[in-house]
Amino acid sequence: MRLVDRLRGKTTTEATGSTALIVGLGNPGREHAGNRHNIGCRVADRFASAHDLRFRRRQNDALVAPGSIGDARVIVAKPQTFMNLSGRAVQPLIKFYKVPLDRVLVIFDDLDLPFGALRLRERGSAGGHNGMKSIVERLGSDDFPRLRVGIGRPPGRMDPAAYVLRDFDTTEEAELGALIERAASAIDTFVADGIGAAMNKFNTQGIRQNDQSDRPA
């Protein structure tokens, strides 16, 4: 069933009724577009495109694609600050659109999940992710949902900071389309049914058994 049909079939209370802010983290500029660190932006692009939402304007240091999906108002945002200043874009958007924190979903790359894994959480610390650190600091709270997209650990002794700023390799790129589609579907579920339903449906998909990285992030 399409997201728009699911939302139309719900009461305002069941569908939560409030605006959802979907934030895809990354670094601005064409030179960074294919980087591992920019997977959040790529997922946001796919979700917006699937629902004919266009990034037509810049607002509060972010490109925003506002619109409606069924009865839900949705704002998709891509901060145009560099990653470690993401909070400077996100906090004013939350305030301007009066978005409850439980209707904010931040999508970002995670080194501690194997490539292809998705992990949704209702809340949690920023872990070692600079974009999330900036958002948590600006909000003064880590009580908001997030979607972690696994990019795997760097090979050998490569510096993680250098690894996330490299493009995906050829093998990864071949699988990336399916991963991005799955992540966009997780956002559909979040918008229509909330973070709990999204966690139940997507946290078990593509995640390595006995993964020891199940920590708040």
PLY file of the C-alpha trace (Angstrom):
ply
format ascii 1.0
element vertex 217
property float x
property float y
property float z
element edge 216
property int vertex1
property int vertex2
end_header
0.00 0.00 0.00
1.32 3.44 -0.90
2.27 5.82 1.91
-0.32 8.36 0.79
-3.09 5.73 0.95
-2.01 4.57 4.39
-2.12 8.11 5.71
-5.50 8.87 4.17
-6.94 5.83 5.87
-5.95 7.01 9.36
-7.43 9.45 11.79
-5.31 12.44 12.73
-4.43 10.83 16.05
-3.43 7.52 14.48
-1.27 9.20 11.85
0.12 11.57 14.52
-1.09 14.50 12.43
1.91 16.71 13.11
4.60 17.85 10.70
7.45 15.41 10.10
10.97 16.79 9.50
13.25 14.40 7.61
16.92 15.43 7.74
19.61 13.84 5.55
23.11 14.64 6.79
26.14 15.22 4.58
28.62 17.80 3.35
27.68 20.35 0.68
29.31 20.55 -2.75
29.64 18.25 -5.75
33.01 16.98 -4.57
31.34 15.36 -1.57
28.15 14.10 -3.23
29.32 10.49 -3.58
31.15 10.25 -0.25
30.19 7.65 2.33
29.56 10.56 4.73
26.79 11.78 2.40
24.59 8.69 2.42
22.04 10.58 4.56
21.63 13.18 1.81
21.24 10.49 -0.83
18.50 8.78 1.14
16.73 12.13 1.64
16.96 12.78 -2.10
15.39 9.42 -2.89
12.57 9.85 -0.39
11.80 13.35 -1.69
11.89 12.21 -5.32
9.54 9.28 -4.61
6.94 11.75 -3.32
7.56 14.51 -5.87
8.96 16.88 -3.24
11.44 19.37 -4.70
14.40 21.13 -3.08
13.41 24.51 -4.45
14.65 26.85 -1.74
17.25 27.40 0.92
16.13 28.05 4.49
18.16 28.31 7.68
21.35 26.93 6.09
19.50 23.99 4.54
17.93 23.03 1.25
14.31 22.20 2.00
11.62 20.29 0.12
8.29 20.98 1.82
5.03 19.32 0.90
2.29 16.94 1.89
1.96 13.17 1.68
-1.67 12.28 2.20
-2.71 14.12 5.35
0.85 14.49 6.66
2.89 17.65 6.24
6.48 16.69 5.48
9.65 18.79 5.29
12.74 17.12 3.84
15.95 19.00 4.64
19.61 18.74 3.65
21.87 20.98 5.78
24.26 23.06 3.68
26.68 23.66 6.52
29.54 21.22 6.78
28.77 18.11 8.77
30.11 19.32 12.12
27.78 22.35 12.03
24.59 20.46 11.12
22.78 21.66 14.24
22.99 25.22 12.97
20.60 24.24 10.17
18.40 21.72 11.97
17.51 23.56 15.18
16.00 26.64 13.46
13.96 24.41 11.12
12.48 22.52 14.06
11.57 25.83 15.69
10.17 27.43 12.52
7.96 24.49 11.56
7.06 23.70 15.19
8.04 20.06 14.79
7.79 17.84 17.91
11.09 16.07 18.51
9.47 12.66 18.10
8.58 13.69 14.51
12.17 14.57 13.58
14.10 11.81 11.80
17.82 12.31 11.14
19.52 10.01 8.61
23.29 9.56 8.76
26.17 7.19 8.04
27.44 4.81 10.73
30.90 3.21 10.75
29.91 0.72 13.43
27.22 -0.97 11.36
28.18 -3.27 8.48
27.57 -1.93 5.01
23.92 -2.37 4.07
22.52 -2.46 7.60
19.83 -0.06 8.80
19.22 0.73 12.45
16.46 3.02 13.72
16.33 4.34 17.27
13.90 6.56 19.18
16.71 8.44 20.92
20.33 8.10 22.00
23.71 9.75 22.30
25.55 11.16 19.32
28.24 8.50 19.57
31.21 9.62 17.50
29.26 11.24 14.67
30.07 14.94 14.34
26.82 15.86 12.61
24.77 14.26 15.35
26.94 15.87 18.04
26.19 19.28 16.56
22.43 18.62 16.45
22.32 17.30 20.02
24.31 20.30 21.27
22.07 22.84 19.51
18.86 21.14 20.65
20.09 20.46 24.16
18.51 17.03 23.78
19.17 13.65 22.18
15.51 12.67 22.46
14.69 12.42 18.75
14.55 9.51 16.25
17.41 8.66 13.95
18.12 6.27 11.08
21.67 4.95 10.97
22.87 3.61 7.61
25.76 1.19 7.87
28.87 1.96 5.82
31.23 -0.49 7.54
34.66 0.03 9.06
37.65 1.33 7.07
40.09 -1.31 5.84
43.38 -1.90 7.62
44.70 1.16 9.43
42.91 3.75 7.32
41.88 6.84 9.26
38.08 6.75 9.72
37.95 10.50 8.94
39.53 9.82 5.54
37.35 6.77 4.92
34.02 8.58 5.32
35.19 11.28 2.87
35.87 8.72 0.15
33.30 7.56 -2.39
31.80 4.09 -2.14
33.79 1.46 -4.03
32.49 -0.25 -7.16
31.06 -3.26 -5.33
29.27 -1.05 -2.80
27.87 1.22 -5.50
26.31 -1.83 -7.18
24.36 -2.53 -3.98
23.71 1.06 -2.97
20.50 1.52 -4.94
18.74 -1.24 -3.03
20.05 0.08 0.30
18.82 3.60 -0.42
15.40 2.27 -1.48
15.13 0.31 1.76
16.09 3.37 3.81
13.52 5.50 1.96
10.89 2.84 2.72
11.84 3.06 6.40
11.13 6.79 6.24
7.73 6.05 4.68
6.90 3.86 7.66
8.15 6.49 10.11
5.97 9.19 8.54
2.87 7.02 8.37
3.14 4.85 11.48
5.84 6.30 13.75
9.30 5.27 14.89
8.16 2.13 16.72
6.66 0.60 13.60
9.72 1.56 11.55
12.03 -0.07 14.10
10.00 -3.27 14.14
9.97 -3.54 10.37
13.47 -2.45 9.37
15.89 -3.09 12.24
16.00 -6.80 11.41
16.82 -6.34 7.73
20.35 -6.64 6.40
22.01 -6.65 9.82
24.80 -9.11 10.51
24.03 -11.72 13.14
25.78 -11.23 16.48
26.56 -7.64 15.55
28.16 -6.04 18.59
27.52 -2.47 17.45
23.99 -2.23 18.84
24.60 0.83 20.93
22.85 4.22 21.07
24.24 6.63 18.51
0 1
1 2
2 3
3 4
4 5
5 6
6 7
7 8
8 9
9 10
10 11
11 12
12 13
13 14
14 15
15 16
16 17
17 18
18 19
19 20
20 21
21 22
22 23
23 24
24 25
25 26
26 27
27 28
28 29
29 30
30 31
31 32
32 33
33 34
34 35
35 36
36 37
37 38
38 39
39 40
40 41
41 42
42 43
43 44
44 45
45 46
46 47
47 48
48 49
49 50
50 51
51 52
52 53
53 54
54 55
55 56
56 57
57 58
58 59
59 60
60 61
61 62
62 63
63 64
64 65
65 66
66 67
67 68
68 69
69 70
70 71
71 72
72 73
73 74
74 75
75 76
76 77
77 78
78 79
79 80
80 81
81 82
82 83
83 84
84 85
85 86
86 87
87 88
88 89
89 90
90 91
91 92
92 93
93 94
94 95
95 96
96 97
97 98
98 99
99 100
100 101
101 102
102 103
103 104
104 105
105 106
106 107
107 108
108 109
109 110
110 111
111 112
112 113
113 114
114 115
115 116
116 117
117 118
118 119
119 120
120 121
121 122
122 123
123 124
124 125
125 126
126 127
127 128
128 129
129 130
130 131
131 132
132 133
133 134
134 135
135 136
136 137
137 138
138 139
139 140
140 141
141 142
142 143
143 144
144 145
145 146
146 147
147 148
148 149
149 150
150 151
151 152
152 153
153 154
154 155
155 156
156 157
157 158
158 159
159 160
160 161
161 162
162 163
163 164
164 165
165 166
166 167
167 168
168 169
169 170
170 171
171 172
172 173
173 174
174 175
175 176
176 177
177 178
178 179
179 180
180 181
181 182
182 183
183 184
184 185
185 186
186 187
187 188
188 189
189 190
190 191
191 192
192 193
193 194
194 195
195 196
196 197
197 198
198 199
199 200
200 201
201 202
202 203
203 204
204 205
205 206
206 207
207 208
208 209
209 210
210 211
211 212
212 213
213 214
214 215
215 216
